[in-house]
């Protein structure tokens, strides 16, 4: 039951992120997310870096990428574990930016 609740919470974070628009990420947050994805690419056999700049990646696509990497990668080495651990903070940064974007869009109406 706990696993299902966690899955629902993750899916809620993904769906909260804008489907077609990039998120208004602070430059430091964008740098952190790129650092995280570069570490994943360097230590796992995956190409985690986006094919376009983050300011062109829709928020939902970015969030889905991060949560899928966190859920599916299984670290075996210390380096992999360190890279994988960065994903939690990257997900939180995207979640906060998505919440900010949602609040901002409601205020503009």
Biopython code that builds the backbone (N, CA, C, O; Angstrom):
import numpy as np
from Bio.PDB.StructureBuilder import StructureBuilder

atoms = [
    (1, "UNK", "N", (0.818, -1.194, 0.000)),
    (1, "UNK", "CA", (0.000, 0.000, 0.000)),
    (1, "UNK", "C", (0.868, 1.268, 0.000)),
    (1, "UNK", "O", (0.544, 2.247, -0.672)),
    (2, "UNK", "N", (1.965, 1.239, 0.753)),
    (2, "UNK", "CA", (2.860, 2.391, 0.813)),
    (2, "UNK", "C", (3.469, 2.652, -0.560)),
    (2, "UNK", "O", (3.591, 3.801, -0.984)),
    (3, "UNK", "N", (3.852, 1.575, -1.256)),
    (3, "UNK", "CA", (4.452, 1.721, -2.584)),
    (3, "UNK", "C", (3.472, 2.387, -3.555)),
    (3, "UNK", "O", (3.871, 3.223, -4.365)),
    (4, "UNK", "N", (2.200, 2.018, -3.473)),
    (4, "UNK", "CA", (1.190, 2.632, -4.340)),
    (4, "UNK", "C", (1.022, 4.116, -4.027)),
    (4, "UNK", "O", (0.867, 4.931, -4.937)),
    (5, "UNK", "N", (1.051, 4.465, -2.754)),
    (5, "UNK", "CA", (0.935, 5.877, -2.367)),
    (5, "UNK", "C", (2.119, 6.673, -2.884)),
    (5, "UNK", "O", (1.959, 7.811, -3.326)),
    (6, "UNK", "N", (3.308, 6.083, -2.831)),
    (6, "UNK", "CA", (4.499, 6.764, -3.342)),
    (6, "UNK", "C", (4.382, 6.952, -4.847)),
    (6, "UNK", "O", (4.707, 8.018, -5.369)),
    (7, "UNK", "N", (3.917, 5.917, -5.550)),
    (7, "UNK", "CA", (3.736, 6.023, -7.003)),
    (7, "UNK", "C", (2.739, 7.120, -7.355)),
    (7, "UNK", "O", (2.953, 7.870, -8.307)),
    (8, "UNK", "N", (1.658, 7.217, -6.598)),
    (8, "UNK", "CA", (0.665, 8.264, -6.846)),
    (8, "UNK", "C", (1.246, 9.653, -6.580)),
    (8, "UNK", "O", (0.964, 10.599, -7.316)),
    (9, "UNK", "N", (2.046, 9.772, -5.538)),
    (9, "UNK", "CA", (2.671, 11.058, -5.233)),
    (9, "UNK", "C", (3.637, 11.462, -6.336)),
    (9, "UNK", "O", (3.701, 12.634, -6.709)),
    (10, "UNK", "N", (4.383, 10.508, -6.857)),
    (10, "UNK", "CA", (5.309, 10.801, -7.945)),
    (10, "UNK", "C", (4.541, 11.213, -9.195)),
    (10, "UNK", "O", (4.906, 12.177, -9.868)),
    (11, "UNK", "N", (3.482, 10.482, -9.499)),
    (11, "UNK", "CA", (2.681, 10.813, -10.684)),
    (11, "UNK", "C", (2.049, 12.202, -10.538)),
    (11, "UNK", "O", (1.921, 12.931, -11.521)),
    (12, "UNK", "N", (1.660, 12.562, -9.334)),
    (12, "UNK", "CA", (1.103, 13.896, -9.084)),
    (12, "UNK", "C", (2.141, 14.974, -9.372)),
    (12, "UNK", "O", (1.822, 16.007, -9.961)),
    (13, "UNK", "N", (3.393, 14.731, -8.953)),
    (13, "UNK", "CA", (4.459, 15.701, -9.237)),
    (13, "UNK", "C", (4.651, 15.848, -10.741)),
    (13, "UNK", "O", (4.814, 16.960, -11.242)),
    (14, "UNK", "N", (4.631, 14.733, -11.457)),
    (14, "UNK", "CA", (4.816, 14.790, -12.911)),
    (14, "UNK", "C", (3.678, 15.585, -13.544)),
    (14, "UNK", "O", (3.919, 16.453, -14.383)),
    (15, "UNK", "N", (2.459, 15.297, -13.152)),
    (15, "UNK", "CA", (1.300, 15.955, -13.767)),
    (15, "UNK", "C", (1.158, 17.411, -13.361)),
    (15, "UNK", "O", (0.519, 18.188, -14.069)),
    (16, "UNK", "N", (1.739, 17.791, -12.239)),
    (16, "UNK", "CA", (1.697, 19.189, -11.813)),
    (16, "UNK", "C", (2.584, 20.058, -12.697)),
    (16, "UNK", "O", (2.322, 21.248, -12.871)),
    (17, "UNK", "N", (3.619, 19.465, -13.247)),
    (17, "UNK", "CA", (4.548, 20.218, -14.104)),
    (17, "UNK", "C", (3.858, 20.560, -15.424)),
    (17, "UNK", "O", (3.079, 19.760, -15.942)),
    (18, "UNK", "N", (4.138, 21.734, -15.964)),
    (18, "UNK", "CA", (3.487, 22.144, -17.220)),
    (18, "UNK", "C", (3.809, 21.180, -18.364)),
    (18, "UNK", "O", (4.956, 20.780, -18.559)),
    (19, "UNK", "N", (2.772, 20.822, -19.109)),
    (19, "UNK", "CA", (2.932, 19.824, -20.160)),
    (19, "UNK", "C", (3.699, 20.343, -21.374)),
    (19, "UNK", "O", (4.477, 19.604, -21.978)),
    (20, "UNK", "N", (3.485, 21.603, -21.734)),
    (20, "UNK", "CA", (4.066, 22.118, -22.974)),
    (20, "UNK", "C", (5.056, 23.254, -22.779)),
    (20, "UNK", "O", (5.753, 23.628, -23.722)),
    (21, "UNK", "N", (5.134, 23.809, -21.578)),
    (21, "UNK", "CA", (6.014, 24.952, -21.347)),
    (21, "UNK", "C", (7.195, 24.566, -20.472)),
    (21, "UNK", "O", (7.070, 23.747, -19.562)),
    (22, "UNK", "N", (8.347, 25.171, -20.761)),
    (22, "UNK", "CA", (9.504, 24.988, -19.876)),
    (22, "UNK", "C", (9.242, 25.653, -18.520)),
    (22, "UNK", "O", (8.397, 26.541, -18.407)),
    (23, "UNK", "N", (9.961, 25.220, -17.520)),
    (23, "UNK", "CA", (9.818, 25.809, -16.194)),
    (23, "UNK", "C", (10.729, 27.017, -16.029)),
    (23, "UNK", "O", (11.801, 27.074, -16.633)),
    (24, "UNK", "N", (10.311, 27.982, -15.217)),
    (24, "UNK", "CA", (11.165, 29.143, -14.937)),
    (24, "UNK", "C", (12.217, 28.781, -13.897)),
    (24, "UNK", "O", (12.108, 29.165, -12.732)),
    (25, "UNK", "N", (13.228, 28.044, -14.321)),
    (25, "UNK", "CA", (14.262, 27.589, -13.392)),
    (25, "UNK", "C", (15.269, 28.693, -13.103)),
    (25, "UNK", "O", (15.710, 29.403, -14.007)),
    (26, "UNK", "N", (15.621, 28.823, -11.850)),
    (26, "UNK", "CA", (16.718, 29.689, -11.451)),
    (26, "UNK", "C", (17.986, 29.136, -12.110)),
    (26, "UNK", "O", (18.139, 27.918, -12.203)),
    (27, "UNK", "N", (18.890, 29.994, -12.567)),
    (27, "UNK", "CA", (20.116, 29.480, -13.210)),
    (27, "UNK", "C", (20.887, 28.476, -12.351)),
    (27, "UNK", "O", (21.443, 27.512, -12.876)),
    (28, "UNK", "N", (20.923, 28.692, -11.046)),
    (28, "UNK", "CA", (21.628, 27.745, -10.169)),
    (28, "UNK", "C", (20.919, 26.392, -10.162)),
    (28, "UNK", "O", (21.571, 25.348, -10.127)),
    (29, "UNK", "N", (19.585, 26.408, -10.195)),
    (29, "UNK", "CA", (18.836, 25.150, -10.239)),
    (29, "UNK", "C", (19.055, 24.437, -11.569)),
    (29, "UNK", "O", (19.231, 23.219, -11.598)),
    (30, "UNK", "N", (19.045, 25.181, -12.657)),
    (30, "UNK", "CA", (19.282, 24.587, -13.976)),
    (30, "UNK", "C", (20.679, 23.966, -14.029)),
    (30, "UNK", "O", (20.854, 22.868, -14.557)),
    (31, "UNK", "N", (21.669, 24.671, -13.482)),
    (31, "UNK", "CA", (23.038, 24.138, -13.446)),
    (31, "UNK", "C", (23.100, 22.852, -12.621)),
    (31, "UNK", "O", (23.766, 21.891, -13.006)),
    (32, "UNK", "N", (22.403, 22.841, -11.486)),
    (32, "UNK", "CA", (22.394, 21.652, -10.627)),
    (32, "UNK", "C", (21.772, 20.467, -11.361)),
    (32, "UNK", "O", (22.312, 19.361, -11.323)),
    (33, "UNK", "N", (20.651, 20.688, -12.024)),
    (33, "UNK", "CA", (19.965, 19.617, -12.753)),
    (33, "UNK", "C", (20.855, 19.083, -13.874)),
    (33, "UNK", "O", (20.950, 17.871, -14.066)),
    (34, "UNK", "N", (21.503, 19.975, -14.610)),
    (34, "UNK", "CA", (22.412, 19.525, -15.667)),
    (34, "UNK", "C", (23.601, 18.760, -15.092)),
    (34, "UNK", "O", (24.041, 17.766, -15.671)),
    (35, "UNK", "N", (24.120, 19.221, -13.954)),
    (35, "UNK", "CA", (25.206, 18.515, -13.275)),
    (35, "UNK", "C", (24.754, 17.103, -12.887)),
    (35, "UNK", "O", (25.489, 16.134, -13.075)),
    (36, "UNK", "N", (23.562, 17.002, -12.355)),
    (36, "UNK", "CA", (23.004, 15.715, -11.958)),
    (36, "UNK", "C", (22.875, 14.782, -13.166)),
    (36, "UNK", "O", (23.297, 13.627, -13.109)),
    (37, "UNK", "N", (22.295, 15.282, -14.251)),
    (37, "UNK", "CA", (22.115, 14.457, -15.450)),
    (37, "UNK", "C", (23.455, 14.070, -16.076)),
    (37, "UNK", "O", (23.601, 12.968, -16.604)),
    (38, "UNK", "N", (24.424, 14.971, -16.018)),
    (38, "UNK", "CA", (25.759, 14.649, -16.527)),
    (38, "UNK", "C", (26.404, 13.553, -15.678)),
    (38, "UNK", "O", (27.073, 12.668, -16.213)),
    (39, "UNK", "N", (26.209, 13.607, -14.371)),
    (39, "UNK", "CA", (26.753, 12.573, -13.486)),
    (39, "UNK", "C", (26.093, 11.224, -13.776)),
    (39, "UNK", "O", (26.760, 10.190, -13.785)),
    (40, "UNK", "N", (24.794, 11.241, -14.011)),
    (40, "UNK", "CA", (24.091, 10.001, -14.355)),
    (40, "UNK", "C", (24.660, 9.444, -15.665)),
    (40, "UNK", "O", (24.949, 8.251, -15.762)),
    (41, "UNK", "N", (24.818, 10.299, -16.656)),
    (41, "UNK", "CA", (25.365, 9.856, -17.946)),
    (41, "UNK", "C", (26.781, 9.310, -17.798)),
    (41, "UNK", "O", (27.145, 8.337, -18.458)),
    (42, "UNK", "N", (27.575, 9.932, -16.938)),
    (42, "UNK", "CA", (28.969, 9.521, -16.775)),
    (42, "UNK", "C", (29.112, 8.187, -16.043)),
    (42, "UNK", "O", (30.054, 7.441, -16.310)),
    (43, "UNK", "N", (28.198, 7.877, -15.128)),
    (43, "UNK", "CA", (28.384, 6.714, -14.272)),
    (43, "UNK", "C", (27.440, 5.548, -14.561)),
    (43, "UNK", "O", (27.623, 4.448, -14.040)),
    (44, "UNK", "N", (26.434, 5.796, -15.393)),
    (44, "UNK", "CA", (25.526, 4.736, -15.808)),
    (44, "UNK", "C", (25.594, 4.647, -17.336)),
    (44, "UNK", "O", (26.063, 5.577, -17.993)),
    (45, "UNK", "N", (25.148, 3.578, -17.873)),
    (45, "UNK", "CA", (25.161, 3.400, -19.326)),
    (45, "UNK", "C", (23.875, 3.969, -19.938)),
    (45, "UNK", "O", (23.132, 3.257, -20.613)),
    (46, "UNK", "N", (23.626, 5.252, -19.693)),
    (46, "UNK", "CA", (22.442, 5.941, -20.235)),
    (46, "UNK", "C", (22.846, 7.337, -20.693)),
    (46, "UNK", "O", (23.804, 7.920, -20.185)),
    (47, "UNK", "N", (22.106, 7.854, -21.651)),
    (47, "UNK", "CA", (22.303, 9.229, -22.098)),
    (47, "UNK", "C", (21.215, 10.071, -21.440)),
    (47, "UNK", "O", (20.129, 10.233, -21.996)),
    (48, "UNK", "N", (21.505, 10.604, -20.264)),
    (48, "UNK", "CA", (20.505, 11.313, -19.479)),
    (48, "UNK", "C", (20.374, 12.788, -19.853)),
    (48, "UNK", "O", (19.359, 13.415, -19.550)),
    (49, "UNK", "N", (21.382, 13.342, -20.501)),
    (49, "UNK", "CA", (21.335, 14.773, -20.832)),
    (49, "UNK", "C", (20.300, 15.045, -21.922)),
    (49, "UNK", "O", (20.185, 14.284, -22.882)),
    (50, "UNK", "N", (19.553, 16.130, -21.765)),
    (50, "UNK", "CA", (18.558, 16.456, -22.797)),
    (50, "UNK", "C", (19.236, 16.862, -24.105)),
    (50, "UNK", "O", (20.373, 17.334, -24.114)),
    (51, "UNK", "N", (18.521, 16.670, -25.193)),
    (51, "UNK", "CA", (19.069, 16.992, -26.515)),
    (51, "UNK", "C", (18.932, 18.471, -26.848)),
    (51, "UNK", "O", (19.398, 18.917, -27.897)),
    (52, "UNK", "N", (18.305, 19.224, -25.977)),
    (52, "UNK", "CA", (18.138, 20.671, -26.169)),
    (52, "UNK", "C", (18.339, 21.368, -24.824)),
    (52, "UNK", "O", (18.335, 20.711, -23.783)),
    (53, "UNK", "N", (18.513, 22.687, -24.834)),
    (53, "UNK", "CA", (18.712, 23.408, -23.571)),
    (53, "UNK", "C", (17.517, 23.239, -22.628)),
    (53, "UNK", "O", (16.381, 23.090, -23.077)),
    (54, "UNK", "N", (17.782, 23.264, -21.329)),
    (54, "UNK", "CA", (16.705, 23.086, -20.354)),
    (54, "UNK", "C", (15.597, 24.121, -20.496)),
    (54, "UNK", "O", (14.437, 23.824, -20.213)),
    (55, "UNK", "N", (15.934, 25.321, -20.927)),
    (55, "UNK", "CA", (14.894, 26.346, -21.067)),
    (55, "UNK", "C", (13.979, 26.081, -22.266)),
    (55, "UNK", "O", (13.072, 26.866, -22.544)),
    (56, "UNK", "N", (14.221, 24.975, -22.971)),
    (56, "UNK", "CA", (13.346, 24.565, -24.068)),
    (56, "UNK", "C", (12.649, 23.226, -23.785)),
    (56, "UNK", "O", (11.837, 22.766, -24.587)),
    (57, "UNK", "N", (12.967, 22.608, -22.647)),
    (57, "UNK", "CA", (12.375, 21.314, -22.293)),
    (57, "UNK", "C", (11.111, 21.559, -21.471)),
    (57, "UNK", "O", (11.174, 22.213, -20.430)),
    (58, "UNK", "N", (9.970, 21.048, -21.920)),
    (58, "UNK", "CA", (8.743, 21.212, -21.112)),
    (58, "UNK", "C", (8.933, 20.632, -19.713)),
    (58, "UNK", "O", (9.611, 19.621, -19.532)),
    (59, "UNK", "N", (8.329, 21.283, -18.739)),
    (59, "UNK", "CA", (8.478, 20.875, -17.348)),
    (59, "UNK", "C", (8.089, 19.434, -17.092)),
    (59, "UNK", "O", (8.768, 18.730, -16.346)),
    (60, "UNK", "N", (7.003, 18.988, -17.702)),
    (60, "UNK", "CA", (6.546, 17.616, -17.475)),
    (60, "UNK", "C", (7.556, 16.600, -18.022)),
    (60, "UNK", "O", (7.810, 15.569, -17.399)),
    (61, "UNK", "N", (8.120, 16.900, -19.180)),
    (61, "UNK", "CA", (9.123, 16.004, -19.767)),
    (61, "UNK", "C", (10.354, 15.921, -18.863)),
    (61, "UNK", "O", (10.903, 14.839, -18.657)),
    (62, "UNK", "N", (10.779, 17.046, -18.333)),
    (62, "UNK", "CA", (11.935, 17.067, -17.441)),
    (62, "UNK", "C", (11.655, 16.277, -16.168)),
    (62, "UNK", "O", (12.478, 15.469, -15.739)),
    (63, "UNK", "N", (10.498, 16.511, -15.569)),
    (63, "UNK", "CA", (10.146, 15.800, -14.343)),
    (63, "UNK", "C", (10.045, 14.300, -14.607)),
    (63, "UNK", "O", (10.538, 13.501, -13.811)),
    (64, "UNK", "N", (9.417, 13.911, -15.707)),
    (64, "UNK", "CA", (9.280, 12.487, -16.035)),
    (64, "UNK", "C", (10.661, 11.842, -16.198)),
    (64, "UNK", "O", (10.890, 10.729, -15.727)),
    (65, "UNK", "N", (11.564, 12.539, -16.861)),
    (65, "UNK", "CA", (12.919, 12.016, -17.035)),
    (65, "UNK", "C", (13.575, 11.767, -15.687)),
    (65, "UNK", "O", (14.143, 10.700, -15.458)),
    (66, "UNK", "N", (13.499, 12.741, -14.799)),
    (66, "UNK", "CA", (14.150, 12.628, -13.495)),
    (66, "UNK", "C", (13.546, 11.512, -12.645)),
    (66, "UNK", "O", (14.282, 10.711, -12.069)),
    (67, "UNK", "N", (12.221, 11.451, -12.561)),
    (67, "UNK", "CA", (11.609, 10.430, -11.708)),
    (67, "UNK", "C", (11.802, 9.029, -12.299)),
    (67, "UNK", "O", (11.953, 8.062, -11.553)),
    (68, "UNK", "N", (11.798, 8.913, -13.622)),
    (68, "UNK", "CA", (12.043, 7.604, -14.232)),
    (68, "UNK", "C", (13.474, 7.136, -13.983)),
    (68, "UNK", "O", (13.704, 5.960, -13.702)),
    (69, "UNK", "N", (14.428, 8.048, -14.085)),
    (69, "UNK", "CA", (15.817, 7.683, -13.781)),
    (69, "UNK", "C", (15.944, 7.230, -12.329)),
    (69, "UNK", "O", (16.573, 6.212, -12.042)),
    (70, "UNK", "N", (15.351, 7.984, -11.429)),
    (70, "UNK", "CA", (15.426, 7.646, -9.994)),
    (70, "UNK", "C", (14.782, 6.286, -9.715)),
    (70, "UNK", "O", (15.296, 5.507, -8.913)),
    (71, "UNK", "N", (13.671, 6.007, -10.370)),
    (71, "UNK", "CA", (12.957, 4.755, -10.126)),
    (71, "UNK", "C", (13.625, 3.544, -10.774)),
    (71, "UNK", "O", (13.553, 2.439, -10.236)),
    (72, "UNK", "N", (14.263, 3.737, -11.904)),
    (72, "UNK", "CA", (14.733, 2.595, -12.687)),
    (72, "UNK", "C", (16.217, 2.273, -12.565)),
    (72, "UNK", "O", (16.624, 1.135, -12.799)),
    (73, "UNK", "N", (17.020, 3.252, -12.203)),
    (73, "UNK", "CA", (18.454, 2.980, -12.068)),
    (73, "UNK", "C", (18.737, 2.283, -10.737)),
    (73, "UNK", "O", (18.140, 2.608, -9.711)),
    (74, "UNK", "N", (19.645, 1.332, -10.776)),
    (74, "UNK", "CA", (20.056, 0.620, -9.571)),
    (74, "UNK", "C", (21.566, 0.763, -9.410)),
    (74, "UNK", "O", (22.339, 0.060, -10.062)),
    (75, "UNK", "N", (21.981, 1.688, -8.528)),
    (75, "UNK", "CA", (23.423, 1.912, -8.362)),
    (75, "UNK", "C", (24.126, 0.691, -7.778)),
    (75, "UNK", "O", (23.624, 0.028, -6.871)),
    (76, "UNK", "N", (25.308, 0.421, -8.332)),
    (76, "UNK", "CA", (26.118, -0.710, -7.865)),
    (76, "UNK", "C", (27.448, -0.254, -7.296)),
    (76, "UNK", "O", (28.029, -0.940, -6.454)),
    (77, "UNK", "N", (27.935, 0.888, -7.742)),
    (77, "UNK", "CA", (29.216, 1.405, -7.262)),
    (77, "UNK", "C", (28.982, 2.663, -6.432)),
    (77, "UNK", "O", (27.892, 3.235, -6.449)),
    (78, "UNK", "N", (30.008, 3.085, -5.709)),
    (78, "UNK", "CA", (29.904, 4.321, -4.927)),
    (78, "UNK", "C", (29.635, 5.519, -5.836)),
    (78, "UNK", "O", (28.840, 6.393, -5.489)),
    (79, "UNK", "N", (30.290, 5.564, -6.992)),
    (79, "UNK", "CA", (30.098, 6.684, -7.921)),
    (79, "UNK", "C", (28.670, 6.709, -8.456)),
    (79, "UNK", "O", (28.061, 7.771, -8.580)),
    (80, "UNK", "N", (28.147, 5.530, -8.769)),
    (80, "UNK", "CA", (26.769, 5.459, -9.234)),
    (80, "UNK", "C", (25.805, 5.888, -8.136)),
    (80, "UNK", "O", (24.832, 6.594, -8.400)),
    (81, "UNK", "N", (26.069, 5.469, -6.927)),
    (81, "UNK", "CA", (25.182, 5.839, -5.816)),
    (81, "UNK", "C", (25.196, 7.350, -5.602)),
    (81, "UNK", "O", (24.146, 7.949, -5.368)),
    (82, "UNK", "N", (26.362, 7.967, -5.678)),
    (82, "UNK", "CA", (26.452, 9.422, -5.519)),
    (82, "UNK", "C", (25.687, 10.144, -6.630)),
    (82, "UNK", "O", (24.969, 11.107, -6.360)),
    (83, "UNK", "N", (25.832, 9.690, -7.864)),
    (83, "UNK", "CA", (25.111, 10.312, -8.981)),
    (83, "UNK", "C", (23.610, 10.114, -8.827)),
    (83, "UNK", "O", (22.832, 11.047, -9.025)),
    (84, "UNK", "N", (23.205, 8.902, -8.475)),
    (84, "UNK", "CA", (21.788, 8.579, -8.298)),
    (84, "UNK", "C", (21.169, 9.411, -7.179)),
    (84, "UNK", "O", (20.024, 9.850, -7.289)),
    (85, "UNK", "N", (21.919, 9.628, -6.107)),
    (85, "UNK", "CA", (21.420, 10.399, -4.964)),
    (85, "UNK", "C", (21.139, 11.854, -5.337)),
    (85, "UNK", "O", (20.280, 12.490, -4.726)),
    (86, "UNK", "N", (21.845, 12.383, -6.322)),
    (86, "UNK", "CA", (21.602, 13.759, -6.764)),
    (86, "UNK", "C", (20.202, 13.937, -7.349)),
    (86, "UNK", "O", (19.655, 15.040, -7.338)),
    (87, "UNK", "N", (19.626, 12.853, -7.857)),
    (87, "UNK", "CA", (18.316, 12.946, -8.499)),
    (87, "UNK", "C", (17.226, 13.438, -7.554)),
    (87, "UNK", "O", (16.335, 14.173, -7.978)),
    (88, "UNK", "N", (17.279, 13.048, -6.286)),
    (88, "UNK", "CA", (16.245, 13.459, -5.338)),
    (88, "UNK", "C", (16.171, 14.980, -5.228)),
    (88, "UNK", "O", (15.086, 15.561, -5.234)),
    (89, "UNK", "N", (17.317, 15.605, -5.128)),
    (89, "UNK", "CA", (17.344, 17.062, -5.027)),
    (89, "UNK", "C", (16.940, 17.725, -6.342)),
    (89, "UNK", "O", (16.278, 18.763, -6.339)),
    (90, "UNK", "N", (17.334, 17.131, -7.454)),
    (90, "UNK", "CA", (16.928, 17.673, -8.760)),
    (90, "UNK", "C", (15.413, 17.597, -8.915)),
    (90, "UNK", "O", (14.791, 18.535, -9.416)),
    (91, "UNK", "N", (14.815, 16.483, -8.486)),
    (91, "UNK", "CA", (13.357, 16.337, -8.549)),
    (91, "UNK", "C", (12.687, 17.394, -7.687)),
    (91, "UNK", "O", (11.698, 17.999, -8.103)),
    (92, "UNK", "N", (13.208, 17.618, -6.506)),
    (92, "UNK", "CA", (12.637, 18.633, -5.617)),
    (92, "UNK", "C", (12.718, 20.023, -6.248)),
    (92, "UNK", "O", (11.763, 20.794, -6.160)),
    (93, "UNK", "N", (13.825, 20.347, -6.872)),
    (93, "UNK", "CA", (13.978, 21.663, -7.511)),
    (93, "UNK", "C", (12.966, 21.842, -8.646)),
    (93, "UNK", "O", (12.386, 22.917, -8.799)),
    (94, "UNK", "N", (12.756, 20.792, -9.436)),
    (94, "UNK", "CA", (11.773, 20.874, -10.527)),
    (94, "UNK", "C", (10.365, 20.967, -9.950)),
    (94, "UNK", "O", (9.533, 21.707, -10.475)),
    (95, "UNK", "N", (10.090, 20.233, -8.885)),
    (95, "UNK", "CA", (8.767, 20.279, -8.252)),
    (95, "UNK", "C", (8.459, 21.674, -7.717)),
    (95, "UNK", "O", (7.345, 22.170, -7.883)),
    (96, "UNK", "N", (9.424, 22.297, -7.088)),
    (96, "UNK", "CA", (9.226, 23.657, -6.565)),
    (96, "UNK", "C", (9.014, 24.645, -7.712)),
    (96, "UNK", "O", (8.152, 25.520, -7.621)),
    (97, "UNK", "N", (9.781, 24.516, -8.777)),
    (97, "UNK", "CA", (9.606, 25.399, -9.933)),
    (97, "UNK", "C", (8.237, 25.193, -10.567)),
    (97, "UNK", "O", (7.611, 26.155, -11.013)),
    (98, "UNK", "N", (7.759, 23.940, -10.612)),
    (98, "UNK", "CA", (6.435, 23.660, -11.175)),
    (98, "UNK", "C", (5.342, 24.271, -10.298)),
    (98, "UNK", "O", (4.373, 24.828, -10.815)),
    (99, "UNK", "N", (5.490, 24.172, -8.988)),
    (99, "UNK", "CA", (4.511, 24.770, -8.076)),
    (99, "UNK", "C", (4.505, 26.293, -8.225)),
    (99, "UNK", "O", (3.443, 26.916, -8.232)),
    (100, "UNK", "N", (5.680, 26.879, -8.343)),
    (100, "UNK", "CA", (5.783, 28.321, -8.544)),
    (100, "UNK", "C", (5.108, 28.727, -9.857)),
    (100, "UNK", "O", (4.371, 29.712, -9.900)),
    (101, "UNK", "N", (5.361, 27.968, -10.921)),
    (101, "UNK", "CA", (4.765, 28.279, -12.226)),
    (101, "UNK", "C", (3.251, 28.177, -12.170)),
    (101, "UNK", "O", (2.553, 29.005, -12.757)),
    (102, "UNK", "N", (2.733, 27.173, -11.471)),
    (102, "UNK", "CA", (1.281, 27.011, -11.348)),
    (102, "UNK", "C", (0.675, 28.167, -10.563)),
    (102, "UNK", "O", (-0.363, 28.707, -10.943)),
    (103, "UNK", "N", (1.323, 28.542, -9.476)),
    (103, "UNK", "CA", (0.823, 29.659, -8.665)),
    (103, "UNK", "C", (0.877, 30.963, -9.468)),
    (103, "UNK", "O", (-0.062, 31.758, -9.425)),
    (104, "UNK", "N", (1.956, 31.176, -10.186)),
    (104, "UNK", "CA", (2.118, 32.386, -10.981)),
    (104, "UNK", "C", (1.049, 32.485, -12.076)),
    (104, "UNK", "O", (0.509, 33.562, -12.328)),
    (105, "UNK", "N", (0.751, 31.362, -12.718)),
    (105, "UNK", "CA", (-0.253, 31.390, -13.785)),
    (105, "UNK", "C", (-1.641, 31.678, -13.227)),
    (105, "UNK", "O", (-2.448, 32.317, -13.902)),
    (106, "UNK", "N", (-1.941, 31.219, -12.002)),
    (106, "UNK", "CA", (-3.234, 31.520, -11.381)),
    (106, "UNK", "C", (-3.328, 32.997, -11.031)),
    (106, "UNK", "O", (-4.400, 33.591, -11.146)),
    (107, "UNK", "N", (-2.230, 33.594, -10.608)),
    (107, "UNK", "CA", (-2.233, 35.015, -10.229)),
    (107, "UNK", "C", (-2.387, 35.925, -11.453)),
    (107, "UNK", "O", (-2.941, 37.020, -11.352)),
    (108, "UNK", "N", (-1.895, 35.468, -12.601)),
    (108, "UNK", "CA", (-1.959, 36.284, -13.819)),
    (108, "UNK", "C", (-3.378, 36.343, -14.387)),
    (108, "UNK", "O", (-3.687, 37.217, -15.197)),
    (109, "UNK", "N", (-4.230, 35.427, -13.973)),
    (109, "UNK", "CA", (-5.598, 35.396, -14.511)),
    (109, "UNK", "C", (-6.478, 36.437, -13.924)),
    (109, "UNK", "O", (-7.652, 36.527, -14.283)),
]
sb = StructureBuilder()
sb.init_structure("model")
sb.init_model(0)
sb.init_chain("A")
sb.init_seg("    ")
for serial, (resi, resn, name, xyz) in enumerate(atoms, 1):
    if name == "N":
        sb.init_residue(resn, " ", resi, " ")
    sb.init_atom(name, np.array(xyz, "f"), 0.0, 1.0, " ", f" {name:<3s}", serial, name[0])
structure = sb.get_structure()
